Amino acid sequence: MTFSQQQAEVLDTAQDFEKAMTPPGWIFWDPDLYERDIREIFGRMWLCVGHRSRLSEPGSYFLVDFGLESIIIVMDEQNQHHAFYNVCRHRGTRIVKESTGKCRGFLCPYHSWHYSLDGTLRTAPLMDEMLGFDKNNFPLRRVQLEEFMGFLFINLDENTESIANTFADFPDFKRLDIPNLVRVGYHDYLVDSNWKLICENYHECYHCANAHPQLHRISDFGGLPNSDESGINWIGGPMSIKSDFNTMTISGTTDRQPLTGCTDVDKRLVYYFNLLPNCLLSICPDYLLTHYLRPRGPEQVYIETEWFCSTEQMKDPTFDPSDAIEFWHKTNKQDWALCENAMKGLKSSGHLPGRYQAGETCTHLFDQWYVKKMFKDVIISQ
């Protein structure tokens, strides 16, 4: 399919919600479009890589990968965060192999060039024999890294705007002190689905009654009509908790104290936001849940999930977040199975675009954002 043919087929998805059609199937599996996703979205937008608490002490680091790029995220001796391409400045060898750990510096396994935690080249064996060699000219290549709401974001585009401008219109949650929350749970998943299907699924609960009985009995689907919102680089909105429950767990109840700063309104809601493109941020009354998406191909995505609570909550001797972790781990696996099955159907020659249901406004906002971003020329010319 030519690019002009693709442009014509996405026009119906770009329409206003009342007239819009769901995307054509190739949006989710076309290998050339996937390469454009990596280049034009993941290569140019701010990408969430995790909460700052993941770097707990000097020398702690972790790796993230986007497309062909491997990036080191590290804290130096002055407690400063850095992001570097995981590439030696000598002849391009990948330096770090372990996905997470603690170290005093980075040693290239090929020719033993040794880098400090701040990326400066510390030693380069025998390079003093080379006329004019100055190790100060060969630090690890830096990747832009900034913090928003306590989360670390990287950007592979050196000429991008600041993270503050990117999310300038995001709702204010300073009252919850999210930067100082502590990770209390972690799971990761490898899902045979396109990354966009994960986002689509996150944005609607039309499937919840059938697929998530443990969630549907707690969450009031349709209880807050017209509450979906979108900003410059985010999409989302709240869902209410039914009156018999006070949290999102298997039982639907908890004795855990709400997050610090949680208002009476917050205590009856769960906020679901997609910080575009790859962060799914779910704010529950008594904990925070995040998903970070890292595409591994047009039909596969790696997902890290983290749960956070406050240090004040953790002072309770009975503190136990396992009920929240169990609930969402079960829900996650149900969602991943749905997305994998949908992925198979979207590849069928029998698939044709359909209509959105009334509760899928947020899913449409995501699809509309995507086609307008990737096919902007034809959308603008309408």
C-alpha positions, 0 to 999 in steps of 0.5 A, a space after each residue: 500500500 502506498 503512502 497516499 493510499 494510507 492517507 486516504 484510509 485514515 481520514 475517517 478516523 480523524 473525523 469528529 467522534 460522532 462520524 469517526 470510524 475505527 482505524 484500518 488494520 494495517 495501522 497496527 501491523 504495517 512494518 514500514 509504518 512501525 519504522 515511522 513510529 519509532 523514528 517520528 514518535 519514539 525518536 522525537 517525543 518525551 518518553 517516560 522511563 520510570 520514576 526517579 525512586 528507581 535510582 535510589 543511590 549513586 551508581 544505581 542505573 538501569 537500561 531502556 531500549 527504544 528501537 535500535 537504541 539502548 540508553 543508560 539511566 544513571 545517578 552520579 555521585 552528586 545524586 544527579 540523573 543522567 541518560 547516555 547512549 549505551 555506546 563506547 566512543 571508541 568503536 561503538 561497542 555496547 558498554 552495559 549488558 545488565 538491565 539494572 544494577 549498581 556500579 562505580 563507572 562504566 567499562 567498555 568490554 572491548 578495549 577497556 575505555 572507562 567512563 565515570 558516572 557523569 559520562 566523562 571518559 576516565 581512562 583509555 588504555 594506550 591512547 596517550 600514544 596518539 598525537 592530540 588525543 584528549 579524553 575530554 573530547 570523548 565523553 559518553 554521548 548524552 541523551 536529554 533527560 528531564 523530570 516531570 511529576 517525579 518521573 524521568 523522561 528522555 528525548 532522543 531529539 536534541 532540538 525538542 522543547 522542554 518537558 515543562 512545556 510539553 505537559 504544561 496543560 496537564 492537570 495539577 496533582 501536586 497535592 499528592 506529592 507524587 515525586 516522593 512516592 515509593 515503589 512497592 510493586 513491579 511486574 514486566 510483560 512481553 505482549 504480542 501486540 502493537 503498542 497502539 492497541 495497548 493504548 486503545 485498550 487502556 482508554 476504554 471500559 466498554 470491554 470491562 463487563 465481559 473481560 474484567 468482572 473483578 474491575 467492573 463490579 467496582 468501577 462505575 462505567 458510564 458514571 461520569 459521562 463527558 469527562 474524557 479530556 485531552 491536552 497537548 500531549 496527554 489524553 485521559 480522565 476519571 472514572 468513579 468508584 461505586 459507593 460500596 467500595 473505596 479502592 481498586 483491589 480484588 475485594 474493592 475495599 482497603 484499610 490503607 490510608 489514602 495518598 497524602 493530599 488526597 481530597 474527598 473528590 479524589 477518594 471517589 475517583 480513579 484518574 486514567 491518563 496516557 502521557 503520550 506516547 508511552 506512559 499510562 498513569 493511573 491514580 487511585 485513592 491509595 496508590 499509583 499505578 504506571 505502565 511504560 510501553 517500549 515497542 519491540 516490533 510492529 507486533 510486540 511490546 515490552 511493558 513495565 508496570 509499577 505500583 507506588 505508595 507514600 512513606 506515610 502509608 508505609 509506616 503502618 505496621 500492617 501495610 501490605 500493597 499486595 491486594 492492589 498488585 494482585 488486582 492489576 496483575 490479573 487485570 493486566 494479563 486479561 488485557 494483554 490476552 485481549 490485545 493479542 487476540 485483537 492483533 490476530 483479527 486486525 491482520 485478517 483480509 476480512 477486517 474493515 473499520 467499524 464504529 466507536 461505541 459511546 464509551 470509547 471517546 478516549 480511545 478515539 482521542 488517541 486514534 485521532 491524535 495518532 493519525 493526525 500526527 502521522 498523516 498530518 498532510 492529508 488531515 490538514 488538506 481536508 
